[in-house]
């Protein structure tokens, strides 16, 4: 029995890169060579085994696969370097970040909307 494909919103990092690579008719060897990685590592990533690569590699992978960098970074569980640095020097910001996982979806949506309004 064939395994049902996950919807893009439910995909893991590995399944997303595998799907995108296949849609572009690229082989694992081609993508791995462009990234400067061994294709066996890419195979492990696509099968959700092992640690996701660093932020720079994920960004390169997004470019190769013609997809949104931020979305791929999020799926890889990568937190931007700037956030880590700010949390190290700003205790209040670090406290804020630690409270985010407990926020409701509604609270987060309101926060996102406020940030967008403040940018304009």
N, C-alpha and C positions, 0 to 999 in steps of 0.2 A: 504494500500500500504506500503510495507516494505521500511524503510529508507536505502538509499545506503550507504555502508560502505566507510569511508574515506580511502584514501591510507595512508600507514604509514607515509609518509612525511607530510601529512596534518592533522594528528591526534593531538588532544589536549592531555594534560597530563592525564586527566581522561580516555579518550578513549584508550590511549596507555596502561595504566596499566590494564584496563579491558580486552583488547584483549590478552595481554601477560598472564594474570592470567588464562583466559579461555583456551588458548593454552596449558598451563601446567596442565590443569584439576584441578586447585586449587579453593577452595571456598573462598568467602570473609572472612568467619570466620577463615579459616586456615591462610590466609595471615595476617589478622588483629592480630590474636593471636601471630604469629611469630614476628610481629612488636611491640606488646604490646599496640595495639590500640583497640578501640571498632569497631566492624564490621560496625556499622552504619556510622561512620566517613569515613571508606573506601568506603562505598556505595556512600556517598556524593561526595567524590573525583572522583569516577568513573563516576559520573553524572555531573562533572564540577561545583559542588556547593561548595562554601567555599574556604578558603585559603589553598594552598598547604602546606604540612608539611615542617618542617625544613630540612636543608641540610643532617644531619645525618640520618634522617628517610628516605629521598629519596634515599640515598646511600644503606641503608639496603633493601629497597624495590627493588632497581635495582638488588641486589644480589639474593633476593628471586625469582625475575622474570627472572633471568639469562639474563639481558640486560645491555647495556652500561650505566654506571653511568652518564657520562658527558651529554649524550643525554637526559636522564631522568631529570637531573638537569636543563638543558636548557628548556625543555618543562614545567617544574614546575616554570620557571622564577627565578631560584635561581642563584645569583651571588656569586662566591666563596668568602669566608671570607677573603682570602688573598688579593683579589682585593679591597674589602671595606677598609681593614686596610691600604693598600698602598695609596689609594685615600685620606684617612684621614691625612696621614703624608706627602704626596707629591702633592703639588698644581698643578704642571705641568701635572702629571699623571691624576689627577682628570679632568683637562681641556681636556686632550686627550680623556678620556672616554666620556665626554659630547659631543665631536665632532663626535664620531663614528656613532650615529644614522643618521647623515646627509651624511655619506660617501656612494658613489655608490657601487654597487656590484663589479664592476671592481676594484675600489680602495681597497676594503676589500680583494679581492682575491690576489691582488698584495702584500698587507701587510702580508697575511697569508703565501704566498710563501717566502717572505723575511725572516719571522721569522723561517720558516723551514730550509732555507739555512743557516741562522746564527747559528742554533742549531748544524749543522753538522760540 
